[in-house]
Amino acid sequence: MTKMRAKFLISHIEKREGYITVNAGVTQDGSEENKKINSLQPAGNLNIDIDESSTFAEYLKAGEEFYIDFIKVKK
């Protein structure tokens, strides 16, 4: 396997001094797509810190779902 796509639901965003912390977990709503994805991807949580001045920080909202692609870096 050279790549994997995971789907995460942003559960909470914390504003901190100069950055935000985004907390996300796998989707659990029971839709057919999520059942398929959850059977293929590892379960877990994701926490990332993003500079609050980044335009990417404005793009992320609690309650929204995102795909995250894991692609191995060739050395």
mmJSON file of the N, C-alpha and C atoms, coordinates in Angstrom:
{"data_MODEL":{"atom_site":{
"group_PDB":["ATOM","ATOM","ATOM","ATOM","ATOM","ATOM","ATOM","ATOM","ATOM","ATOM","ATOM","ATOM","ATOM","ATOM","ATOM","ATOM","ATOM","ATOM","ATOM","ATOM","ATOM","ATOM","ATOM","ATOM","ATOM","ATOM","ATOM","ATOM","ATOM","ATOM","ATOM","ATOM","ATOM","ATOM","ATOM","ATOM","ATOM","ATOM","ATOM","ATOM","ATOM","ATOM","ATOM","ATOM","ATOM","ATOM","ATOM","ATOM","ATOM","ATOM","ATOM","ATOM","ATOM","ATOM","ATOM","ATOM","ATOM","ATOM","ATOM","ATOM","ATOM","ATOM","ATOM","ATOM","ATOM","ATOM","ATOM","ATOM","ATOM","ATOM","ATOM","ATOM","ATOM","ATOM","ATOM","ATOM","ATOM","ATOM","ATOM","ATOM","ATOM","ATOM","ATOM","ATOM","ATOM","ATOM","ATOM","ATOM","ATOM","ATOM","ATOM","ATOM","ATOM","ATOM","ATOM","ATOM","ATOM","ATOM","ATOM","ATOM","ATOM","ATOM","ATOM","ATOM","ATOM","ATOM","ATOM","ATOM","ATOM","ATOM","ATOM","ATOM","ATOM","ATOM","ATOM","ATOM","ATOM","ATOM","ATOM","ATOM","ATOM","ATOM","ATOM","ATOM","ATOM","ATOM","ATOM","ATOM","ATOM","ATOM","ATOM","ATOM","ATOM","ATOM","ATOM","ATOM","ATOM","ATOM","ATOM","ATOM","ATOM","ATOM","ATOM","ATOM","ATOM","ATOM","ATOM","ATOM","ATOM","ATOM","ATOM","ATOM","ATOM","ATOM","ATOM","ATOM","ATOM","ATOM","ATOM","ATOM","ATOM","ATOM","ATOM","ATOM","ATOM","ATOM","ATOM","ATOM","ATOM","ATOM","ATOM","ATOM","ATOM","ATOM","ATOM","ATOM","ATOM","ATOM","ATOM","ATOM","ATOM","ATOM","ATOM","ATOM","ATOM","ATOM","ATOM","ATOM","ATOM","ATOM","ATOM","ATOM","ATOM","ATOM","ATOM","ATOM","ATOM","ATOM","ATOM","ATOM","ATOM","ATOM","ATOM","ATOM","ATOM","ATOM","ATOM","ATOM","ATOM","ATOM","ATOM","ATOM","ATOM","ATOM","ATOM","ATOM","ATOM","ATOM","ATOM","ATOM","ATOM","ATOM","ATOM","ATOM","ATOM"],
"id":[1,2,3,4,5,6,7,8,9,10,11,12,13,14,15,16,17,18,19,20,21,22,23,24,25,26,27,28,29,30,31,32,33,34,35,36,37,38,39,40,41,42,43,44,45,46,47,48,49,50,51,52,53,54,55,56,57,58,59,60,61,62,63,64,65,66,67,68,69,70,71,72,73,74,75,76,77,78,79,80,81,82,83,84,85,86,87,88,89,90,91,92,93,94,95,96,97,98,99,100,101,102,103,104,105,106,107,108,109,110,111,112,113,114,115,116,117,118,119,120,121,122,123,124,125,126,127,128,129,130,131,132,133,134,135,136,137,138,139,140,141,142,143,144,145,146,147,148,149,150,151,152,153,154,155,156,157,158,159,160,161,162,163,164,165,166,167,168,169,170,171,172,173,174,175,176,177,178,179,180,181,182,183,184,185,186,187,188,189,190,191,192,193,194,195,196,197,198,199,200,201,202,203,204,205,206,207,208,209,210,211,212,213,214,215,216,217,218,219,220,221,222,223,224,225],
"type_symbol":["N","C","C","N","C","C","N","C","C","N","C","C","N","C","C","N","C","C","N","C","C","N","C","C","N","C","C","N","C","C","N","C","C","N","C","C","N","C","C","N","C","C","N","C","C","N","C","C","N","C","C","N","C","C","N","C","C","N","C","C","N","C","C","N","C","C","N","C","C","N","C","C","N","C","C","N","C","C","N","C","C","N","C","C","N","C","C","N","C","C","N","C","C","N","C","C","N","C","C","N","C","C","N","C","C","N","C","C","N","C","C","N","C","C","N","C","C","N","C","C","N","C","C","N","C","C","N","C","C","N","C","C","N","C","C","N","C","C","N","C","C","N","C","C","N","C","C","N","C","C","N","C","C","N","C","C","N","C","C","N","C","C","N","C","C","N","C","C","N","C","C","N","C","C","N","C","C","N","C","C","N","C","C","N","C","C","N","C","C","N","C","C","N","C","C","N","C","C","N","C","C","N","C","C","N","C","C","N","C","C","N","C","C","N","C","C","N","C","C","N","C","C","N","C","C"],
"label_atom_id":["N","CA","C","N","CA","C","N","CA","C","N","CA","C","N","CA","C","N","CA","C","N","CA","C","N","CA","C","N","CA","C","N","CA","C","N","CA","C","N","CA","C","N","CA","C","N","CA","C","N","CA","C","N","CA","C","N","CA","C","N","CA","C","N","CA","C","N","CA","C","N","CA","C","N","CA","C","N","CA","C","N","CA","C","N","CA","C","N","CA","C","N","CA","C","N","CA","C","N","CA","C","N","CA","C","N","CA","C","N","CA","C","N","CA","C","N","CA","C","N","CA","C","N","CA","C","N","CA","C","N","CA","C","N","CA","C","N","CA","C","N","CA","C","N","CA","C","N","CA","C","N","CA","C","N","CA","C","N","CA","C","N","CA","C","N","CA","C","N","CA","C","N","CA","C","N","CA","C","N","CA","C","N","CA","C","N","CA","C","N","CA","C","N","CA","C","N","CA","C","N","CA","C","N","CA","C","N","CA","C","N","CA","C","N","CA","C","N","CA","C","N","CA","C","N","CA","C","N","CA","C","N","CA","C","N","CA","C","N","CA","C","N","CA","C","N","CA","C","N","CA","C","N","CA","C","N","CA","C","N","CA","C"],
"label_alt_id":[null,null,null,null,null,null,null,null,null,null,null,null,null,null,null,null,null,null,null,null,null,null,null,null,null,null,null,null,null,null,null,null,null,null,null,null,null,null,null,null,null,null,null,null,null,null,null,null,null,null,null,null,null,null,null,null,null,null,null,null,null,null,null,null,null,null,null,null,null,null,null,null,null,null,null,null,null,null,null,null,null,null,null,null,null,null,null,null,null,null,null,null,null,null,null,null,null,null,null,null,null,null,null,null,null,null,null,null,null,null,null,null,null,null,null,null,null,null,null,null,null,null,null,null,null,null,null,null,null,null,null,null,null,null,null,null,null,null,null,null,null,null,null,null,null,null,null,null,null,null,null,null,null,null,null,null,null,null,null,null,null,null,null,null,null,null,null,null,null,null,null,null,null,null,null,null,null,null,null,null,null,null,null,null,null,null,null,null,null,null,null,null,null,null,null,null,null,null,null,null,null,null,null,null,null,null,null,null,null,null,null,null,null,null,null,null,null,null,null,null,null,null,null,null,null],
"label_comp_id":["MET","MET","MET","THR","THR","THR","LYS","LYS","LYS","MET","MET","MET","ARG","ARG","ARG","ALA","ALA","ALA","LYS","LYS","LYS","PHE","PHE","PHE","LEU","LEU","LEU","ILE","ILE","ILE","SER","SER","SER","HIS","HIS","HIS","ILE","ILE","ILE","GLU","GLU","GLU","LYS","LYS","LYS","ARG","ARG","ARG","GLU","GLU","GLU","GLY","GLY","GLY","TYR","TYR","TYR","ILE","ILE","ILE","THR","THR","THR","VAL","VAL","VAL","ASN","ASN","ASN","ALA","ALA","ALA","GLY","GLY","GLY","VAL","VAL","VAL","THR","THR","THR","GLN","GLN","GLN","ASP","ASP","ASP","GLY","GLY","GLY","SER","SER","SER","GLU","GLU","GLU","GLU","GLU","GLU","ASN","ASN","ASN","LYS","LYS","LYS","LYS","LYS","LYS","ILE","ILE","ILE","ASN","ASN","ASN","SER","SER","SER","LEU","LEU","LEU","GLN","GLN","GLN","PRO","PRO","PRO","ALA","ALA","ALA","GLY","GLY","GLY","ASN","ASN","ASN","LEU","LEU","LEU","ASN","ASN","ASN","ILE","ILE","ILE","ASP","ASP","ASP","ILE","ILE","ILE","ASP","ASP","ASP","GLU","GLU","GLU","SER","SER","SER","SER","SER","SER","THR","THR","THR","PHE","PHE","PHE","ALA","ALA","ALA","GLU","GLU","GLU","TYR","TYR","TYR","LEU","LEU","LEU","LYS","LYS","LYS","ALA","ALA","ALA","GLY","GLY","GLY","GLU","GLU","GLU","GLU","GLU","GLU","PHE","PHE","PHE","TYR","TYR","TYR","ILE","ILE","ILE","ASP","ASP","ASP","PHE","PHE","PHE","ILE","ILE","ILE","LYS","LYS","LYS","VAL","VAL","VAL","LYS","LYS","LYS","LYS","LYS","LYS"],
"label_asym_id":["A","A","A","A","A","A","A","A","A","A","A","A","A","A","A","A","A","A","A","A","A","A","A","A","A","A","A","A","A","A","A","A","A","A","A","A","A","A","A","A","A","A","A","A","A","A","A","A","A","A","A","A","A","A","A","A","A","A","A","A","A","A","A","A","A","A","A","A","A","A","A","A","A","A","A","A","A","A","A","A","A","A","A","A","A","A","A","A","A","A","A","A","A","A","A","A","A","A","A","A","A","A","A","A","A","A","A","A","A","A","A","A","A","A","A","A","A","A","A","A","A","A","A","A","A","A","A","A","A","A","A","A","A","A","A","A","A","A","A","A","A","A","A","A","A","A","A","A","A","A","A","A","A","A","A","A","A","A","A","A","A","A","A","A","A","A","A","A","A","A","A","A","A","A","A","A","A","A","A","A","A","A","A","A","A","A","A","A","A","A","A","A","A","A","A","A","A","A","A","A","A","A","A","A","A","A","A","A","A","A","A","A","A","A","A","A","A","A","A","A","A","A","A","A","A"],
"label_entity_id":["1","1","1","1","1","1","1","1","1","1","1","1","1","1","1","1","1","1","1","1","1","1","1","1","1","1","1","1","1","1","1","1","1","1","1","1","1","1","1","1","1","1","1","1","1","1","1","1","1","1","1","1","1","1","1","1","1","1","1","1","1","1","1","1","1","1","1","1","1","1","1","1","1","1","1","1","1","1","1","1","1","1","1","1","1","1","1","1","1","1","1","1","1","1","1","1","1","1","1","1","1","1","1","1","1","1","1","1","1","1","1","1","1","1","1","1","1","1","1","1","1","1","1","1","1","1","1","1","1","1","1","1","1","1","1","1","1","1","1","1","1","1","1","1","1","1","1","1","1","1","1","1","1","1","1","1","1","1","1","1","1","1","1","1","1","1","1","1","1","1","1","1","1","1","1","1","1","1","1","1","1","1","1","1","1","1","1","1","1","1","1","1","1","1","1","1","1","1","1","1","1","1","1","1","1","1","1","1","1","1","1","1","1","1","1","1","1","1","1","1","1","1","1","1","1"],
"label_seq_id":[1,1,1,2,2,2,3,3,3,4,4,4,5,5,5,6,6,6,7,7,7,8,8,8,9,9,9,10,10,10,11,11,11,12,12,12,13,13,13,14,14,14,15,15,15,16,16,16,17,17,17,18,18,18,19,19,19,20,20,20,21,21,21,22,22,22,23,23,23,24,24,24,25,25,25,26,26,26,27,27,27,28,28,28,29,29,29,30,30,30,31,31,31,32,32,32,33,33,33,34,34,34,35,35,35,36,36,36,37,37,37,38,38,38,39,39,39,40,40,40,41,41,41,42,42,42,43,43,43,44,44,44,45,45,45,46,46,46,47,47,47,48,48,48,49,49,49,50,50,50,51,51,51,52,52,52,53,53,53,54,54,54,55,55,55,56,56,56,57,57,57,58,58,58,59,59,59,60,60,60,61,61,61,62,62,62,63,63,63,64,64,64,65,65,65,66,66,66,67,67,67,68,68,68,69,69,69,70,70,70,71,71,71,72,72,72,73,73,73,74,74,74,75,75,75],
"pdbx_PDB_ins_code":[null,null,null,null,null,null,null,null,null,null,null,null,null,null,null,null,null,null,null,null,null,null,null,null,null,null,null,null,null,null,null,null,null,null,null,null,null,null,null,null,null,null,null,null,null,null,null,null,null,null,null,null,null,null,null,null,null,null,null,null,null,null,null,null,null,null,null,null,null,null,null,null,null,null,null,null,null,null,null,null,null,null,null,null,null,null,null,null,null,null,null,null,null,null,null,null,null,null,null,null,null,null,null,null,null,null,null,null,null,null,null,null,null,null,null,null,null,null,null,null,null,null,null,null,null,null,null,null,null,null,null,null,null,null,null,null,null,null,null,null,null,null,null,null,null,null,null,null,null,null,null,null,null,null,null,null,null,null,null,null,null,null,null,null,null,null,null,null,null,null,null,null,null,null,null,null,null,null,null,null,null,null,null,null,null,null,null,null,null,null,null,null,null,null,null,null,null,null,null,null,null,null,null,null,null,null,null,null,null,null,null,null,null,null,null,null,null,null,null,null,null,null,null,null,null],
"Cartn_x":[0.856,0.0,0.898,0.629,1.455,0.774,-0.56,-1.26,-2.537,-3.059,-4.285,-5.051,-6.361,-7.208,-8.01,-7.982,-8.763,-9.756,-10.825,-11.84,-12.015,-11.865,-11.95,-13.026,-13.639,-14.62,-13.958,-13.949,-13.385,-14.372,-13.946,-14.831,-14.706,-13.521,-13.297,-12.095,-12.185,-11.051,-10.828,-9.605,-9.245,-8.384,-8.758,-7.933,-6.937,-5.679,-4.607,-3.833,-2.816,-2.009,-1.185,-1.642,-0.893,-1.194,-1.97,-2.281,-3.598,-4.084,-5.267,-4.887,-5.575,-5.42,-6.699,-6.547,-7.681,-7.716,-8.855,-9.054,-10.055,-9.687,-10.56,-10.497,-11.539,-11.603,-12.298,-12.277,-12.922,-14.425,-15.036,-16.473,-17.241,-18.355,-19.118,-20.61,-21.02,-22.456,-23.209,-22.518,-23.191,-23.566,-23.168,-23.463,-22.701,-23.165,-22.514,-21.056,-20.797,-19.414,-18.553,-19.052,-18.261,-18.063,-19.056,-18.883,-17.749,-17.729,-16.677,-15.307,-15.229,-13.949,-13.449,-14.33,-13.905,-13.441,-13.927,-13.458,-12.067,-11.642,-10.354,-9.27,-9.65,-8.666,-8.479,-7.338,-7.151,-8.037,-8.451,-9.235,-8.28,-8.741,-7.892,-8.321,-7.477,-7.714,-6.542,-6.802,-5.785,-5.836,-4.695,-4.582,-3.459,-3.779,-2.757,-2.832,-1.686,-1.591,-1.307,-2.023,-1.884,-1.769,-0.828,-0.674,-1.998,-2.452,-3.765,-3.835,-2.695,-2.703,-2.746,-2.644,-2.687,-4.095,-4.187,-5.503,-6.103,-5.27,-5.755,-6.519,-6.113,-6.797,-8.24,-8.477,-9.83,-10.7,-10.087,-10.769,-11.402,-10.831,-11.28,-12.363,-13.425,-14.547,-14.98,-15.319,-15.831,-17.123,-17.283,-18.472,-18.333,-17.239,-17.022,-16.124,-16.294,-15.491,-14.467,-13.3,-12.229,-11.578,-11.14,-10.306,-8.86,-8.084,-6.65,-5.951,-5.067,-4.331,-2.967,-2.641,-1.331,-0.593,0.43,1.214,2.661,3.238,4.608,5.584,6.507,7.534,8.65,8.993,10.095,11.408,12.351,13.669,14.662],
"Cartn_y":[-1.183,0.0,1.241,2.141,3.347,4.59,4.496,5.644,5.18,6.041,5.737,7.043,6.98,8.145,7.882,8.839,8.764,9.923,9.756,10.803,11.146,12.418,12.876,13.941,13.948,14.958,15.88,17.175,18.125,18.277,17.87,17.903,19.201,19.789,20.957,21.737,23.047,23.918,24.833,24.807,25.672,26.822,28.035,29.196,29.399,29.528,29.742,30.992,31.296,32.49,32.272,32.83,32.764,31.568,30.62,29.446,28.828,27.897,27.127,25.651,24.912,23.463,22.843,22.016,21.348,19.905,19.488,18.122,17.44,16.272,15.549,14.056,13.359,11.908,11.312,9.99,9.344,9.575,9.597,9.835,8.608,8.828,7.726,7.805,8.531,8.749,7.567,6.529,5.34,5.39,6.449,6.499,5.378,4.994,3.906,4.245,5.5,5.894,5.752,6.231,6.176,4.746,3.88,2.465,1.855,2.142,1.598,2.158,3.475,4.104,3.606,3.523,3.101,1.656,0.821,-0.565,-0.672,0.361,0.336,1.178,2.128,3.032,2.715,3.094,2.929,3.906,3.503,4.394,5.263,6.421,7.26,8.704,9.515,10.95,11.689,12.902,13.746,15.1,15.582,16.913,17.646,18.801,19.584,21.037,21.681,23.101,23.873,24.974,25.784,27.246,27.953,29.388,30.088,30.905,31.544,32.524,32.998,33.937,33.223,31.901,31.116,31.134,31.246,31.173,29.782,28.784,27.425,27.347,28.117,28.124,28.598,29.532,30.041,29.032,28.125,27.128,26.02,25.725,24.617,25.056,24.291,24.6,23.337,23.466,22.336,21.837,20.517,19.902,19.534,19.94,19.614,18.395,17.664,16.473,16.784,16.141,16.332,15.001,14.86,13.73,14.119,13.167,13.363,12.232,12.585,11.582,11.351,10.082,9.676,9.055,9.754,9.29,9.196,8.02,7.786,8.668,9.261,10.1,9.195,9.355,8.569,9.23,8.425,8.95,8.788],
"Cartn_z":[0.0,0.0,0.0,-0.917,-1.008,-0.455,-0.266,0.298,0.987,1.852,2.567,2.759,2.604,2.859,4.124,5.032,6.267,6.263,7.026,7.122,8.591,8.912,10.292,10.446,11.616,12.003,13.021,12.751,13.711,14.859,16.032,17.193,17.981,17.976,18.835,18.331,18.419,18.105,19.296,19.825,20.956,20.466,20.83,20.503,21.633,21.267,22.234,21.832,22.565,22.282,21.017,19.898,18.653,17.768,18.24,17.422,17.865,17.053,17.424,17.496,18.338,18.4,17.866,16.842,16.21,16.699,17.242,17.716,16.795,16.284,15.363,15.654,15.247,15.395,14.186,14.097,12.956,13.016,11.862,11.764,12.234,12.907,13.49,13.181,12.154,11.955,11.352,10.916,10.407,8.939,8.222,6.786,6.079,4.908,4.164,3.859,3.462,3.18,4.433,5.565,6.798,7.281,7.109,7.467,6.657,5.352,4.483,4.872,5.017,5.358,6.713,7.704,9.042,9.076,8.16,8.122,7.509,6.798,6.104,6.768,7.591,8.19,9.666,10.199,11.644,12.409,13.59,14.446,15.25,15.648,16.476,16.469,17.051,17.149,16.542,16.135,15.534,16.218,16.662,17.263,16.547,15.988,15.303,15.76,15.798,16.132,14.85,14.663,13.458,13.868,13.258,13.515,13.231,14.165,14.019,12.855,12.368,11.244,9.893,9.905,8.678,8.082,6.763,6.123,6.303,6.492,6.731,8.047,9.038,10.336,10.182,9.284,9.049,8.305,7.587,6.764,7.597,8.755,9.589,10.56,10.638,11.531,12.262,13.536,14.313,13.678,13.654,13.081,11.617,10.977,9.571,9.445,8.335,8.069,6.986,7.098,6.132,5.808,4.567,4.18,4.438,4.897,5.078,4.346,3.431,2.673,3.294,3.494,3.986,2.809,2.348,1.212,1.661,1.508,1.958,1.181,1.902,1.297,0.792,-0.469,-1.031,-0.661,-0.243,0.149,-0.96],
"occupancy":[1.0,1.0,1.0,1.0,1.0,1.0,1.0,1.0,1.0,1.0,1.0,1.0,1.0,1.0,1.0,1.0,1.0,1.0,1.0,1.0,1.0,1.0,1.0,1.0,1.0,1.0,1.0,1.0,1.0,1.0,1.0,1.0,1.0,1.0,1.0,1.0,1.0,1.0,1.0,1.0,1.0,1.0,1.0,1.0,1.0,1.0,1.0,1.0,1.0,1.0,1.0,1.0,1.0,1.0,1.0,1.0,1.0,1.0,1.0,1.0,1.0,1.0,1.0,1.0,1.0,1.0,1.0,1.0,1.0,1.0,1.0,1.0,1.0,1.0,1.0,1.0,1.0,1.0,1.0,1.0,1.0,1.0,1.0,1.0,1.0,1.0,1.0,1.0,1.0,1.0,1.0,1.0,1.0,1.0,1.0,1.0,1.0,1.0,1.0,1.0,1.0,1.0,1.0,1.0,1.0,1.0,1.0,1.0,1.0,1.0,1.0,1.0,1.0,1.0,1.0,1.0,1.0,1.0,1.0,1.0,1.0,1.0,1.0,1.0,1.0,1.0,1.0,1.0,1.0,1.0,1.0,1.0,1.0,1.0,1.0,1.0,1.0,1.0,1.0,1.0,1.0,1.0,1.0,1.0,1.0,1.0,1.0,1.0,1.0,1.0,1.0,1.0,1.0,1.0,1.0,1.0,1.0,1.0,1.0,1.0,1.0,1.0,1.0,1.0,1.0,1.0,1.0,1.0,1.0,1.0,1.0,1.0,1.0,1.0,1.0,1.0,1.0,1.0,1.0,1.0,1.0,1.0,1.0,1.0,1.0,1.0,1.0,1.0,1.0,1.0,1.0,1.0,1.0,1.0,1.0,1.0,1.0,1.0,1.0,1.0,1.0,1.0,1.0,1.0,1.0,1.0,1.0,1.0,1.0,1.0,1.0,1.0,1.0,1.0,1.0,1.0,1.0,1.0,1.0,1.0,1.0,1.0,1.0,1.0,1.0],
"B_iso_or_equiv":[0.0,0.0,0.0,0.0,0.0,0.0,0.0,0.0,0.0,0.0,0.0,0.0,0.0,0.0,0.0,0.0,0.0,0.0,0.0,0.0,0.0,0.0,0.0,0.0,0.0,0.0,0.0,0.0,0.0,0.0,0.0,0.0,0.0,0.0,0.0,0.0,0.0,0.0,0.0,0.0,0.0,0.0,0.0,0.0,0.0,0.0,0.0,0.0,0.0,0.0,0.0,0.0,0.0,0.0,0.0,0.0,0.0,0.0,0.0,0.0,0.0,0.0,0.0,0.0,0.0,0.0,0.0,0.0,0.0,0.0,0.0,0.0,0.0,0.0,0.0,0.0,0.0,0.0,0.0,0.0,0.0,0.0,0.0,0.0,0.0,0.0,0.0,0.0,0.0,0.0,0.0,0.0,0.0,0.0,0.0,0.0,0.0,0.0,0.0,0.0,0.0,0.0,0.0,0.0,0.0,0.0,0.0,0.0,0.0,0.0,0.0,0.0,0.0,0.0,0.0,0.0,0.0,0.0,0.0,0.0,0.0,0.0,0.0,0.0,0.0,0.0,0.0,0.0,0.0,0.0,0.0,0.0,0.0,0.0,0.0,0.0,0.0,0.0,0.0,0.0,0.0,0.0,0.0,0.0,0.0,0.0,0.0,0.0,0.0,0.0,0.0,0.0,0.0,0.0,0.0,0.0,0.0,0.0,0.0,0.0,0.0,0.0,0.0,0.0,0.0,0.0,0.0,0.0,0.0,0.0,0.0,0.0,0.0,0.0,0.0,0.0,0.0,0.0,0.0,0.0,0.0,0.0,0.0,0.0,0.0,0.0,0.0,0.0,0.0,0.0,0.0,0.0,0.0,0.0,0.0,0.0,0.0,0.0,0.0,0.0,0.0,0.0,0.0,0.0,0.0,0.0,0.0,0.0,0.0,0.0,0.0,0.0,0.0,0.0,0.0,0.0,0.0,0.0,0.0,0.0,0.0,0.0,0.0,0.0,0.0],
"pdbx_formal_charge":[null,null,null,null,null,null,null,null,null,null,null,null,null,null,null,null,null,null,null,null,null,null,null,null,null,null,null,null,null,null,null,null,null,null,null,null,null,null,null,null,null,null,null,null,null,null,null,null,null,null,null,null,null,null,null,null,null,null,null,null,null,null,null,null,null,null,null,null,null,null,null,null,null,null,null,null,null,null,null,null,null,null,null,null,null,null,null,null,null,null,null,null,null,null,null,null,null,null,null,null,null,null,null,null,null,null,null,null,null,null,null,null,null,null,null,null,null,null,null,null,null,null,null,null,null,null,null,null,null,null,null,null,null,null,null,null,null,null,null,null,null,null,null,null,null,null,null,null,null,null,null,null,null,null,null,null,null,null,null,null,null,null,null,null,null,null,null,null,null,null,null,null,null,null,null,null,null,null,null,null,null,null,null,null,null,null,null,null,null,null,null,null,null,null,null,null,null,null,null,null,null,null,null,null,null,null,null,null,null,null,null,null,null,null,null,null,null,null,null,null,null,null,null,null,null],
"auth_seq_id":[1,1,1,2,2,2,3,3,3,4,4,4,5,5,5,6,6,6,7,7,7,8,8,8,9,9,9,10,10,10,11,11,11,12,12,12,13,13,13,14,14,14,15,15,15,16,16,16,17,17,17,18,18,18,19,19,19,20,20,20,21,21,21,22,22,22,23,23,23,24,24,24,25,25,25,26,26,26,27,27,27,28,28,28,29,29,29,30,30,30,31,31,31,32,32,32,33,33,33,34,34,34,35,35,35,36,36,36,37,37,37,38,38,38,39,39,39,40,40,40,41,41,41,42,42,42,43,43,43,44,44,44,45,45,45,46,46,46,47,47,47,48,48,48,49,49,49,50,50,50,51,51,51,52,52,52,53,53,53,54,54,54,55,55,55,56,56,56,57,57,57,58,58,58,59,59,59,60,60,60,61,61,61,62,62,62,63,63,63,64,64,64,65,65,65,66,66,66,67,67,67,68,68,68,69,69,69,70,70,70,71,71,71,72,72,72,73,73,73,74,74,74,75,75,75],
"auth_comp_id":["MET","MET","MET","THR","THR","THR","LYS","LYS","LYS","MET","MET","MET","ARG","ARG","ARG","ALA","ALA","ALA","LYS","LYS","LYS","PHE","PHE","PHE","LEU","LEU","LEU","ILE","ILE","ILE","SER","SER","SER","HIS","HIS","HIS","ILE","ILE","ILE","GLU","GLU","GLU","LYS","LYS","LYS","ARG","ARG","ARG","GLU","GLU","GLU","GLY","GLY","GLY","TYR","TYR","TYR","ILE","ILE","ILE","THR","THR","THR","VAL","VAL","VAL","ASN","ASN","ASN","ALA","ALA","ALA","GLY","GLY","GLY","VAL","VAL","VAL","THR","THR","THR","GLN","GLN","GLN","ASP","ASP","ASP","GLY","GLY","GLY","SER","SER","SER","GLU","GLU","GLU","GLU","GLU","GLU","ASN","ASN","ASN","LYS","LYS","LYS","LYS","LYS","LYS","ILE","ILE","ILE","ASN","ASN","ASN","SER","SER","SER","LEU","LEU","LEU","GLN","GLN","GLN","PRO","PRO","PRO","ALA","ALA","ALA","GLY","GLY","GLY","ASN","ASN","ASN","LEU","LEU","LEU","ASN","ASN","ASN","ILE","ILE","ILE","ASP","ASP","ASP","ILE","ILE","ILE","ASP","ASP","ASP","GLU","GLU","GLU","SER","SER","SER","SER","SER","SER","THR","THR","THR","PHE","PHE","PHE","ALA","ALA","ALA","GLU","GLU","GLU","TYR","TYR","TYR","LEU","LEU","LEU","LYS","LYS","LYS","ALA","ALA","ALA","GLY","GLY","GLY","GLU","GLU","GLU","GLU","GLU","GLU","PHE","PHE","PHE","TYR","TYR","TYR","ILE","ILE","ILE","ASP","ASP","ASP","PHE","PHE","PHE","ILE","ILE","ILE","LYS","LYS","LYS","VAL","VAL","VAL","LYS","LYS","LYS","LYS","LYS","LYS"],
"auth_asym_id":["A","A","A","A","A","A","A","A","A","A","A","A","A","A","A","A","A","A","A","A","A","A","A","A","A","A","A","A","A","A","A","A","A","A","A","A","A","A","A","A","A","A","A","A","A","A","A","A","A","A","A","A","A","A","A","A","A","A","A","A","A","A","A","A","A","A","A","A","A","A","A","A","A","A","A","A","A","A","A","A","A","A","A","A","A","A","A","A","A","A","A","A","A","A","A","A","A","A","A","A","A","A","A","A","A","A","A","A","A","A","A","A","A","A","A","A","A","A","A","A","A","A","A","A","A","A","A","A","A","A","A","A","A","A","A","A","A","A","A","A","A","A","A","A","A","A","A","A","A","A","A","A","A","A","A","A","A","A","A","A","A","A","A","A","A","A","A","A","A","A","A","A","A","A","A","A","A","A","A","A","A","A","A","A","A","A","A","A","A","A","A","A","A","A","A","A","A","A","A","A","A","A","A","A","A","A","A","A","A","A","A","A","A","A","A","A","A","A","A","A","A","A","A","A","A"],
"auth_atom_id":["N","CA","C","N","CA","C","N","CA","C","N","CA","C","N","CA","C","N","CA","C","N","CA","C","N","CA","C","N","CA","C","N","CA","C","N","CA","C","N","CA","C","N","CA","C","N","CA","C","N","CA","C","N","CA","C","N","CA","C","N","CA","C","N","CA","C","N","CA","C","N","CA","C","N","CA","C","N","CA","C","N","CA","C","N","CA","C","N","CA","C","N","CA","C","N","CA","C","N","CA","C","N","CA","C","N","CA","C","N","CA","C","N","CA","C","N","CA","C","N","CA","C","N","CA","C","N","CA","C","N","CA","C","N","CA","C","N","CA","C","N","CA","C","N","CA","C","N","CA","C","N","CA","C","N","CA","C","N","CA","C","N","CA","C","N","CA","C","N","CA","C","N","CA","C","N","CA","C","N","CA","C","N","CA","C","N","CA","C","N","CA","C","N","CA","C","N","CA","C","N","CA","C","N","CA","C","N","CA","C","N","CA","C","N","CA","C","N","CA","C","N","CA","C","N","CA","C","N","CA","C","N","CA","C","N","CA","C","N","CA","C","N","CA","C","N","CA","C","N","CA","C","N","CA","C","N","CA","C","N","CA","C"],
"pdbx_PDB_model_num":[1,1,1,1,1,1,1,1,1,1,1,1,1,1,1,1,1,1,1,1,1,1,1,1,1,1,1,1,1,1,1,1,1,1,1,1,1,1,1,1,1,1,1,1,1,1,1,1,1,1,1,1,1,1,1,1,1,1,1,1,1,1,1,1,1,1,1,1,1,1,1,1,1,1,1,1,1,1,1,1,1,1,1,1,1,1,1,1,1,1,1,1,1,1,1,1,1,1,1,1,1,1,1,1,1,1,1,1,1,1,1,1,1,1,1,1,1,1,1,1,1,1,1,1,1,1,1,1,1,1,1,1,1,1,1,1,1,1,1,1,1,1,1,1,1,1,1,1,1,1,1,1,1,1,1,1,1,1,1,1,1,1,1,1,1,1,1,1,1,1,1,1,1,1,1,1,1,1,1,1,1,1,1,1,1,1,1,1,1,1,1,1,1,1,1,1,1,1,1,1,1,1,1,1,1,1,1,1,1,1,1,1,1,1,1,1,1,1,1,1,1,1,1,1,1]
}}}
